[in-house]
Amino acid sequence: MEGSSRHHVLFEKRWYHTPLEKHVRNHYGLLVPMYLQPHRELHANVLPPPKPNQRLLLATAELLDNLSNATLSNPPQVVLAVAEDMLGRDDKLAQRIGHNLLEQSGYIEEGYYNK
């Protein structure tokens, strides 16, 4: 069986410093267990999402706090919920993040490792 790892939907780690940034980046709903090969392919083919600003980080933290346990227990659904929220905002940065999350979601669906 192929190995697995955890994918941080908000990558690059070096961009996230503050407690809020780290809280959202490391939220268990945005940490996706993935098989290694699809995870490698994601990073080879998808650029990192733009870093959310403070306002978007707060909105994402609130969204994550309000998702049902059923959704939170399914990281691919969490990624889609955050992408949908971002795409629904009248904000160019949010829309760029939303499009990136949708691009990641294909790899995530293929490689999601549900222990």
ROBA-994455 format. One line per field, with one value per atom (N, C-alpha, C, O): residue in one letter; atom name; x, y, z. Coordinates in nm, 3 decimals, padded with zeros to 5 digits, always signed. Example, Ala and Ser with C-alpha at 12.3 -4.5 7.8 and 13.67 -1.06 7.14 Angstrom:
<sites>
residu = c(a, a, a, a, s, s, s, s)
atome = c(N, CA, C, O, N, CA, C, O)
c1 = c(+01.319, +01.230, +01.320, +01.424, +01.285, +01.367, +01.290, +01.341)
c2 = c(-00.569, -00.450, -00.330, -00.332, -00.225, -00.106, +00.003, +00.114)
c3 = c(+00.780, +00.780, +00.780, +00.846, +00.708, +00.714, +00.787, +00.804)
</sites>
This chain:
<sites>
residu = c(m, m, m, m, e, e, e, e, g, g, g, g, s, s, s, s, s, s, s, s, r, r, r, r, h, h, h, h, h, h, h, h, v, v, v, v, l, l, l, l, f, f, f, f, e, e, e, e, k, k, k, k, r, r, r, r, w, w, w, w, y, y, y, y, h, h, h, h, t, t, t, t, p, p, p, p, l, l, l, l, e, e, e, e, k, k, k, k, h, h, h, h, v, v, v, v, r, r, r, r, n, n, n, n, h, h, h, h, y, y, y, y, g, g, g, g, l, l, l, l, l, l, l, l, v, v, v, v, p, p, p, p, m, m, m, m, y, y, y, y, l, l, l, l, q, q, q, q, p, p, p, p, h, h, h, h, r, r, r, r, e, e, e, e, l, l, l, l, h, h, h, h, a, a, a, a, n, n, n, n, v, v, v, v, l, l, l, l, p, p, p, p, p, p, p, p, p, p, p, p, k, k, k, k, p, p, p, p, n, n, n, n, q, q, q, q, r, r, r, r, l, l, l, l, l, l, l, l, l, l, l, l, a, a, a, a, t, t, t, t, a, a, a, a, e, e, e, e, l, l, l, l, l, l, l, l, d, d, d, d, n, n, n, n, l, l, l, l, s, s, s, s, n, n, n, n, a, a, a, a, t, t, t, t, l, l, l, l, s, s, s, s, n, n, n, n, p, p, p, p, p, p, p, p, q, q, q, q, v, v, v, v, v, v, v, v, l, l, l, l, a, a, a, a, v, v, v, v, a, a, a, a, e, e, e, e, d, d, d, d, m, m, m, m, l, l, l, l, g, g, g, g, r, r, r, r, d, d, d, d, d, d, d, d, k, k, k, k, l, l, l, l, a, a, a, a, q, q, q, q, r, r, r, r, i, i, i, i, g, g, g, g, h, h, h, h, n, n, n, n, l, l, l, l, l, l, l, l, e, e, e, e, q, q, q, q, s, s, s, s, g, g, g, g, y, y, y, y, i, i, i, i, e, e, e, e, e, e, e, e, g, g, g, g, y, y, y, y, y, y, y, y, n, n, n, n, k, k, k, k)
atome = c(N, CA, C, O, N, CA, C, O, N, CA, C, O, N, CA, C, O, N, CA, C, O, N, CA, C, O, N, CA, C, O, N, CA, C, O, N, CA, C, O, N, CA, C, O, N, CA, C, O, N, CA, C, O, N, CA, C, O, N, CA, C, O, N, CA, C, O, N, CA, C, O, N, CA, C, O, N, CA, C, O, N, CA, C, O, N, CA, C, O, N, CA, C, O, N, CA, C, O, N, CA, C, O, N, CA, C, O, N, CA, C, O, N, CA, C, O, N, CA, C, O, N, CA, C, O, N, CA, C, O, N, CA, C, O, N, CA, C, O, N, CA, C, O, N, CA, C, O, N, CA, C, O, N, CA, C, O, N, CA, C, O, N, CA, C, O, N, CA, C, O, N, CA, C, O, N, CA, C, O, N, CA, C, O, N, CA, C, O, N, CA, C, O, N, CA, C, O, N, CA, C, O, N, CA, C, O, N, CA, C, O, N, CA, C, O, N, CA, C, O, N, CA, C, O, N, CA, C, O, N, CA, C, O, N, CA, C, O, N, CA, C, O, N, CA, C, O, N, CA, C, O, N, CA, C, O, N, CA, C, O, N, CA, C, O, N, CA, C, O, N, CA, C, O, N, CA, C, O, N, CA, C, O, N, CA, C, O, N, CA, C, O, N, CA, C, O, N, CA, C, O, N, CA, C, O, N, CA, C, O, N, CA, C, O, N, CA, C, O, N, CA, C, O, N, CA, C, O, N, CA, C, O, N, CA, C, O, N, CA, C, O, N, CA, C, O, N, CA, C, O, N, CA, C, O, N, CA, C, O, N, CA, C, O, N, CA, C, O, N, CA, C, O, N, CA, C, O, N, CA, C, O, N, CA, C, O, N, CA, C, O, N, CA, C, O, N, CA, C, O, N, CA, C, O, N, CA, C, O, N, CA, C, O, N, CA, C, O, N, CA, C, O, N, CA, C, O, N, CA, C, O, N, CA, C, O, N, CA, C, O, N, CA, C, O, N, CA, C, O, N, CA, C, O, N, CA, C, O, N, CA, C, O, N, CA, C, O, N, CA, C, O, N, CA, C, O, N, CA, C, O, N, CA, C, O, N, CA, C, O, N, CA, C, O, N, CA, C, O, N, CA, C, O, N, CA, C, O, N, CA, C, O, N, CA, C, O)
c1 = c(+00.084, +00.000, +00.088, +00.192, +00.045, +00.116, +00.108, +00.009, +00.211, +00.212, +00.118, +00.060, +00.104, +00.018, +00.086, +00.183, +00.032, +00.081, -00.036, -00.145, -00.011, -00.115, -00.085, +00.027, -00.187, -00.174, -00.234, -00.350, -00.155, -00.204, -00.261, -00.187, -00.389, -00.454, -00.396, -00.381, -00.363, -00.298, -00.148, -00.094, -00.083, +00.062, +00.115, +00.052, +00.212, +00.344, +00.352, +00.305, +00.410, +00.422, +00.492, +00.452, +00.596, +00.677, +00.601, +00.650, +00.483, +00.403, +00.316, +00.264, +00.301, +00.202, +00.273, +00.337, +00.262, +00.339, +00.253, +00.284, +00.149, +00.071, -00.013, -00.036, -00.060, -00.147, -00.271, -00.311, -00.334, -00.452, -00.416, -00.486, -00.307, -00.262, -00.236, -00.278, -00.167, -00.136, -00.262, -00.275, -00.354, -00.480, -00.557, -00.602, -00.572, -00.648, -00.571, -00.628, -00.443, -00.363, -00.362, -00.367, -00.356, -00.345, -00.478, -00.481, -00.589, -00.720, -00.739, -00.709, -00.789, -00.798, -00.887, -00.871, -00.979, -01.061, -00.985, -01.026, -00.873, -00.791, -00.660, -00.569, -00.651, -00.540, -00.598, -00.676, -00.559, -00.620, -00.524, -00.415, -00.562, -00.479, -00.486, -00.595, -00.370, -00.365, -00.260, -00.159, -00.288, -00.185, -00.071, -00.092, +00.050, +00.169, +00.171, +00.203, +00.138, +00.150, +00.057, +00.104, -00.072, -00.157, -00.113, -00.127, -00.060, -00.011, +00.107, +00.116, +00.198, +00.314, +00.268, +00.320, +00.172, +00.122, +00.056, +00.072, -00.018, -00.081, +00.026, +00.015, +00.131, +00.234, +00.316, +00.370, +00.325, +00.398, +00.319, +00.377, +00.186, +00.102, +00.019, -00.038, +00.010, -00.075, +00.012, +00.084, +00.002, +00.074, +00.010, -00.108, +00.084, +00.023, -00.090, -00.083, -00.193, -00.297, -00.240, -00.150, -00.292, -00.247, -00.275, -00.372, -00.191, -00.212, -00.332, -00.339, -00.428, -00.543, -00.499, -00.407, -00.567, -00.541, -00.616, -00.688, -00.597, -00.656, -00.808, -00.864, -00.873, -01.020, -01.064, -01.160, -00.995, -01.032, -00.998, -01.069, -00.889, -00.855, -00.963, -01.004, -01.008, -01.114, -01.243, -01.309, -01.278, -01.399, -01.387, -01.484, -01.269, -01.249, -01.254, -01.311, -01.193, -01.200, -01.345, -01.386, -01.424, -01.565, -01.641, -01.721, -01.615, -01.679, -01.646, -01.735, -01.519, -01.477, -01.545, -01.582, -01.560, -01.626, -01.774, -01.832, -01.834, -01.977, -02.013, -02.131, -01.914, -01.944, -01.990, -01.948, -02.077, -02.125, -02.012, -01.914, -02.026, -01.927, -01.917, -01.809, -02.030, -02.030, -01.942, -01.866, -01.951, -01.868, -01.723, -01.633, -01.699, -01.561, -01.489, -01.366, -01.563, -01.499, -01.468, -01.415, -01.500, -01.472, -01.394, -01.454, -01.260, -01.181, -01.208, -01.207, -01.232, -01.263, -01.388, -01.393, -01.486, -01.604, -01.570, -01.626, -01.480, -01.438, -01.370, -01.398, -01.282, -01.212, -01.314, -01.303, -01.414, -01.517, -01.600, -01.636, -01.630, -01.707, -01.629, -01.686, -01.500, -01.417, -01.404, -01.411, -01.385, -01.375, -01.504, -01.499, -01.618, -01.747, -01.763, -01.810, -01.725, -01.733, -01.644, -01.687, -01.522, -01.429, -01.482, -01.476, -01.533, -01.583, -01.707, -01.737, -01.780, -01.900, -01.874, -01.967, -01.751, -01.715, -01.680, -01.622, -01.716, -01.683, -01.545, -01.531, -01.445, -01.309, -01.214, -01.221, -01.126, -01.039, -00.947, -00.925, -00.893, -00.806, -00.884, -00.836, -01.002, -01.084, -01.115, -01.111, -01.146, -01.179, -01.058, -01.071, -00.940, -00.818, -00.794, -00.755, -00.816, -00.800, -00.904, -00.870, -01.028, -01.134, -01.102, -01.122, -01.054, -01.018, -00.904, -00.904, -00.807, -00.696, -00.747, -00.705, -00.838, -00.890, -00.967, -00.960, -01.039, -01.107, -01.006, -01.028, -00.896, -00.791, -00.732, -00.707, -00.710, -00.659, -00.760, -00.721, -00.888, -00.992, -00.991, -01.022, -00.956, -00.948, -00.844, -00.869, -00.728, -00.622, -00.663, -00.635, -00.729, -00.771, -00.874, -00.865, -00.970, -01.071, -01.004, -01.039, -00.909, -00.839, -00.754, -00.748, -00.688, -00.588, -00.629, -00.550, -00.753, -00.797, -00.785, -00.837, -00.717, -00.696, -00.785, -00.757, -00.893, -00.988, -00.955, -01.000, -00.877, -00.830, -00.945, -00.928)
c2 = c(-00.119, +00.000, +00.125, +00.131, +00.221, +00.349, +00.423, +00.411, +00.498, +00.576, +00.695, +00.724, +00.762, +00.879, +00.991, +00.969, +01.110, +01.227, +01.324, +01.299, +01.433, +01.535, +01.654, +01.705, +01.696, +01.813, +01.935, +01.933, +02.039, +02.168, +02.242, +02.277, +02.266, +02.334, +02.474, +02.521, +02.538, +02.670, +02.649, +02.652, +02.628, +02.615, +02.740, +02.784, +02.793, +02.773, +02.801, +02.905, +02.710, +02.724, +02.853, +02.919, +02.889, +03.007, +03.139, +03.240, +03.139, +03.261, +03.287, +03.397, +03.187, +03.193, +03.202, +03.107, +03.320, +03.346, +03.373, +03.322, +03.451, +03.493, +03.377, +03.279, +03.388, +03.282, +03.258, +03.143, +03.365, +03.348, +03.277, +03.185, +03.320, +03.256, +03.108, +03.024, +03.075, +02.935, +02.856, +02.740, +02.920, +02.853, +02.810, +02.696, +02.901, +02.868, +02.768, +02.670, +02.791, +02.701, +02.559, +02.463, +02.545, +02.413, +02.357, +02.255, +02.422, +02.373, +02.231, +02.206, +02.141, +02.001, +01.982, +01.884, +02.072, +02.063, +02.098, +02.061, +02.168, +02.207, +02.129, +02.165, +02.023, +01.927, +01.799, +01.730, +01.767, +01.656, +01.538, +01.550, +01.424, +01.305, +01.261, +01.240, +01.246, +01.211, +01.103, +01.094, +01.021, +00.928, +01.010, +01.120, +00.955, +01.031, +01.075, +01.191, +00.987, +01.024, +01.139, +01.235, +01.133, +01.250, +01.377, +01.487, +01.361, +01.477, +01.539, +01.661, +01.456, +01.507, +01.575, +01.681, +01.514, +01.571, +01.707, +01.800, +01.718, +01.847, +01.955, +02.061, +01.927, +02.028, +02.054, +02.164, +01.956, +01.976, +02.060, +02.128, +02.057, +02.118, +02.238, +02.308, +02.262, +02.370, +02.468, +02.429, +02.594, +02.697, +02.713, +02.681, +02.762, +02.787, +02.889, +02.980, +02.873, +02.976, +03.106, +03.105, +03.219, +03.345, +03.343, +03.282, +03.410, +03.416, +03.506, +03.619, +03.454, +03.537, +03.653, +03.641, +03.766, +03.879, +03.856, +03.757, +03.945, +03.932, +03.914, +03.830, +03.994, +03.987, +03.849, +03.792, +03.795, +03.664, +03.552, +03.452, +03.569, +03.469, +03.464, +03.356, +03.581, +03.585, +03.522, +03.446, +03.554, +03.498, +03.347, +03.275, +03.300, +03.155, +03.085, +02.977, +03.145, +03.086, +03.076, +02.975, +03.180, +03.178, +03.071, +02.997, +03.062, +02.959, +02.820, +02.736, +02.794, +02.664, +02.633, +02.519, +02.735, +02.716, +02.680, +02.616, +02.721, +02.701, +02.582, +02.553, +02.512, +02.394, +02.280, +02.268, +02.198, +02.082, +01.982, +01.980, +01.899, +01.795, +01.699, +01.649, +01.672, +01.582, +01.640, +01.567, +01.770, +01.833, +01.836, +01.804, +01.875, +01.885, +01.750, +01.746, +01.643, +01.511, +01.464, +01.355, +01.547, +01.513, +01.629, +01.719, +01.629, +01.741, +01.783, +01.903, +01.691, +01.739, +01.829, +01.924, +01.801, +01.887, +02.021, +02.124, +02.021, +02.146, +02.236, +02.355, +02.177, +02.255, +02.317, +02.435, +02.240, +02.294, +02.403, +02.501, +02.387, +02.488, +02.619, +02.726, +02.609, +02.731, +02.793, +02.915, +02.709, +02.761, +02.834, +02.943, +02.774, +02.835, +02.968, +03.066, +02.972, +03.096, +03.204, +03.318, +03.167, +03.263, +03.314, +03.433, +03.222, +03.261, +03.348, +03.423, +03.339, +03.419, +03.560, +03.640, +03.591, +03.724, +03.817, +03.775, +03.943, +04.045, +04.100, +04.214, +04.016, +04.046, +03.966, +03.843, +04.036, +03.967, +03.865, +03.757, +03.899, +03.805, +03.680, +03.568, +03.697, +03.582, +03.496, +03.373, +03.558, +03.481, +03.405, +03.291, +03.465, +03.393, +03.273, +03.166, +03.290, +03.177, +03.070, +02.952, +03.111, +03.015, +02.934, +02.812, +02.999, +02.927, +02.829, +02.718, +02.870, +02.781, +02.658, +02.545, +02.679, +02.566, +02.470, +02.349, +02.523, +02.436, +02.356, +02.239, +02.421, +02.350, +02.238, +02.128, +02.266, +02.163, +02.050, +01.935, +02.084, +01.986, +01.862, +01.753, +01.876, +01.757, +01.659, +01.538, +01.709, +01.624, +01.568, +01.452, +01.652, +01.609, +01.497, +01.398, +01.512, +01.406, +01.275, +01.168, +01.285, +01.165, +01.101, +00.978, +01.184, +01.131, +01.123, +01.082, +01.163, +01.165, +01.026, +00.928, +01.021, +00.896, +00.897, +00.966, +00.822, +00.817, +00.693, +00.583, +00.715, +00.606, +00.523, +00.425)
c3 = c(+00.000, +00.000, +00.000, +00.067, -00.075, -00.085, +00.047, +00.120, +00.080, +00.202, +00.193, +00.088, +00.305, +00.309, +00.387, +00.459, +00.371, +00.443, +00.459, +00.408, +00.530, +00.548, +00.458, +00.454, +00.387, +00.299, +00.367, +00.407, +00.380, +00.428, +00.307, +00.215, +00.308, +00.196, +00.178, +00.065, +00.288, +00.283, +00.297, +00.407, +00.185, +00.185, +00.117, +00.021, +00.153, +00.205, +00.355, +00.402, +00.429, +00.574, +00.613, +00.709, +00.541, +00.579, +00.571, +00.622, +00.509, +00.499, +00.621, +00.637, +00.707, +00.815, +00.950, +00.994, +01.015, +01.136, +01.260, +01.368, +01.246, +01.362, +01.415, +01.344, +01.539, +01.592, +01.506, +01.485, +01.457, +01.372, +01.242, +01.199, +01.179, +01.055, +01.077, +00.997, +01.185, +01.215, +01.250, +01.213, +01.321, +01.359, +01.234, +01.225, +01.139, +01.019, +00.934, +00.887, +00.913, +00.829, +00.884, +00.808, +01.016, +01.078, +01.127, +01.195, +01.091, +01.132, +01.077, +00.960, +01.161, +01.117, +00.996, +00.923, +00.971, +00.850, +00.724, +00.614, +00.739, +00.624, +00.618, +00.543, +00.696, +00.688, +00.630, +00.695, +00.510, +00.438, +00.432, +00.375, +00.491, +00.474, +00.327, +00.273, +00.265, +00.123, +00.099, +00.169, -00.002, -00.048, -00.107, -00.158, -00.100, -00.137, -00.283, -00.311, -00.377, -00.518, -00.558, -00.619, -00.526, -00.559, -00.485, -00.538, -00.363, -00.288, -00.361, -00.375, -00.407, -00.483, -00.612, -00.648, -00.680, -00.805, -00.781, -00.860, -00.671, -00.637, -00.626, -00.687, -00.548, -00.527, -00.653, -00.670, -00.742, -00.867, -00.966, -01.051, -00.957, -01.059, -01.014, -01.099, -00.885, -00.834, -00.755, -00.664, -00.793, -00.717, -00.579, -00.563, -00.481, -00.350, -00.362, -00.445, -00.281, -00.283, -00.229, -00.145, -00.276, -00.216, -00.065, -00.019, +00.009, +00.153, +00.184, +00.137, +00.264, +00.300, +00.389, +00.469, +00.373, +00.462, +00.595, +00.610, +00.687, +00.822, +00.817, +00.887, +00.733, +00.722, +00.673, +00.726, +00.571, +00.518, +00.616, +00.623, +00.689, +00.791, +00.899, +00.941, +00.944, +01.046, +00.992, +01.063, +00.868, +00.808, +00.792, +00.814, +00.755, +00.738, +00.872, +00.884, +00.976, +01.110, +01.155, +01.213, +01.130, +01.168, +01.090, +01.146, +00.960, +00.878, +00.932, +00.948, +00.959, +01.011, +01.144, +01.170, +01.229, +01.359, +01.344, +01.432, +01.232, +01.214, +01.125, +01.105, +01.072, +00.991, +01.080, +01.195, +01.027, +01.103, +01.125, +01.050, +01.226, +01.252, +01.134, +01.102, +01.068, +00.952, +00.841, +00.777, +00.818, +00.715, +00.760, +00.683, +00.885, +00.935, +00.933, +00.922, +00.944, +00.943, +00.801, +00.781, +00.701, +00.562, +00.500, +00.441, +00.513, +00.465, +00.320, +00.293, +00.225, +00.090, +00.089, +00.010, +00.173, +00.182, +00.245, +00.206, +00.341, +00.404, +00.301, +00.294, +00.220, +00.117, +00.022, -00.013, -00.019, -00.109, -00.041, -00.106, +00.088, +00.160, +00.169, +00.150, +00.197, +00.205, +00.065, +00.051, -00.038, -00.174, -00.212, -00.268, -00.183, -00.216, -00.143, -00.202, -00.016, +00.060, -00.004, -00.020, -00.038, -00.099, -00.233, -00.262, -00.314, -00.446, -00.438, -00.531, -00.327, -00.310, -00.261, -00.249, -00.233, -00.183, -00.299, -00.399, -00.284, -00.383, -00.348, -00.304, -00.368, -00.324, -00.413, -00.418, -00.485, -00.580, -00.514, -00.568, -00.397, -00.327, -00.288, -00.310, -00.232, -00.194, -00.315, -00.307, -00.427, -00.547, -00.598, -00.645, -00.591, -00.632, -00.542, -00.590, -00.412, -00.319, -00.351, -00.355, -00.372, -00.404, -00.528, -00.528, -00.632, -00.755, -00.729, -00.782, -00.649, -00.616, -00.540, -00.568, -00.444, -00.367, -00.458, -00.439, -00.555, -00.651, -00.733, -00.762, -00.770, -00.844, -00.758, -00.808, -00.631, -00.540, -00.520, -00.501, -00.524, -00.486, -00.575, -00.527, -00.702, -00.789, -00.739, -00.736, -00.700, -00.646, -00.510, -00.478, -00.431, -00.298, -00.309, -00.236, -00.399, -00.417, -00.460, -00.411, -00.550, -00.600, -00.491, -00.481, -00.410, -00.318, -00.172, -00.088, -00.141, -00.001, +00.060, +00.007, +00.171, +00.244, +00.366, +00.463, +00.360, +00.471, +00.555, +00.525, +00.660, +00.743, +00.784, +00.855)
</sites>
